[in-house]
Amino acid sequence: MSASEAPRSPLLALAGAVSGDGPDAPVAAHYGSIVAEQRRFEAGGTFVDLSHRDVMTVTGPDRLTWLHDLSTQHLRDLAPGVRTSALILSPQGRIEHGFDLVDDGETVWAHTEPGAAAPLVAFLDRMRFMSRVEVREVTAEHAVVGLPGLGWELRPRSGLVEVPDELGAPVGSWAWEAARIAAGRVRIGLDTDDLTIPNEAGLLEVAVHLDKGCYRGQETVARVHTLGRPPRRLTLLHLDGSVDHLPAVGSEITVDGRKVGAIGTSARHHELGPIALALLKRSVDLDAALLVDGVAAAQEAVVDPEAGLHVRPVLRG
């Protein structure tokens, strides 16, 4: 199910609901009170409709050991109910797929970006060989609900209209995005590109277990982690708030007319103002004045330019 085919959420029928843009169009961006919704999301007692995200399952007795061998995450002994994240890398260590998952003791449930499940399921299906597993996309039957603190759970899609009765009135996806970007958490395919390695995107020890056995692309991850100095680095940008627009995903970032990176997702945060995530060349000075789509931007490091095994990370303050 592609992003364009994602079902329109029934929660868009709620009073004040305004649809999102791009891949987030099938759910509400907000319900009429953007700043108040962000504050409510931080306080708790609410949820975010993320039902446009793709959902898949992996069943069979070999599911955890099989995913452990294929992905960047240590999953062999994953306890039921523990949520985590994982990546599938290319042989060169570049991110091809990313997903969040939980095992319930019988089934691994996972969700990924809108439209991303079909190619992920196709890849995993090709890798089954003699393993006792079955992979299915179940987006039509199950939906993702986002929780305060950037948590999540899965619900039957048919029961989405009843979720507000249990979790309270929802807030829009803009509240989720503002919190996610402020936390430096990337969306695969929006804040990353075809060349991104996990070390650049702040995904080590988030979706990559550094002490597990061999997996495809591990050599690149281990080498950059050991030697430090990844080619690029994830950065939180603080955008000029006097400009009335947010730069589009993929817009060039320049310093004195020279391209030094590209912007990913952006949002208006109720305390920080307009913010965005970006991948910049490692060599860009942390104090350099950036310009993106006519908007001035200052940097706050998420990934240390020298990041590696023997480098103390930059502390975000």
Order of alpha helices (4+ residues) and beta strands (2+ residues): beta-beta-alpha-beta-beta-alpha-beta-beta-beta-alpha-beta-beta-beta-alpha-alpha-alpha-beta-beta-beta-beta-beta-beta
